[in-house]
């Protein structure tokens, strides 16, 4: 089953809930999940096509591809699911349309993708190069104008870097990686200057770019959705994902949004490094 892996800021919180509207594209085997082409979810993610687990398969009884629905998206530590699903109408799916691009988001325990990317020093790098380290990965673009989006992720990483560098038990066991999803602009030279401006210590914190297909594949595996509207940097709509990867290269957790804190991330990294 293709599942959506998300994470909230605190495990002890009740699930956050969002209103979701969209059209059913496909129903999973056993009706345990449903693929929905959904509209923007304000303050959470842009419109996309994605498979979601359902809390009760009976909620899908009588529903077919093409049905339009309204539902509640519930998001809690390392999981997300739909509930309160109701049919609102039906529209034929486009005849001859290509199968929808469904995000095959990494689940807990899965190995990270091995695509070849490029760091700010033009060296080929793969996420698997950091085997033996606990790694935090986030996704940004250097022109992001929204202070609570990419710039906040980088400010948080700067704080995490400071905490890691100050802890001898973590300094050689933890790495931070920021991957751009705007490779047309964010060349290695641009990222090198950007890294210096953000105070990124190359011993700990690396920036990566790459070819558009490689970037799209890696980003989508972590649940990053990017919608570009022209060449204006302010017209790039995206969601936020920050992942924790253990020393074996397996996903431990994927945070959705910007509610995680440097203290939380350091605690996650300490545990993923075997120092928890």
Secondary structure, 3 states (H helix, E strand, C coil): CCCCCCCCCCCCCCCEEEEEEEEEEEECHHHCEEEEEECCECCCECCEEEEEEECCHHHHCCCCCCEEEEEEEEEECCEEEEEEEEEEEECCCCCCCCCCCCCCCCCCCCECCCCCEEECCCCEECHHHHCCCEEEEEEECCCCCCCCCHHHHHHHHHHHHHHHHCCHHHHCCEEEEEEECCCCCCCHHHHHHHHHHHCCCCCCEEEEECCHHHHHHHHHHCCCCEEECCCCHHHEEECCEEEEECCCCEEEEEEECCCCCHHHHHHHHHHHCCCC
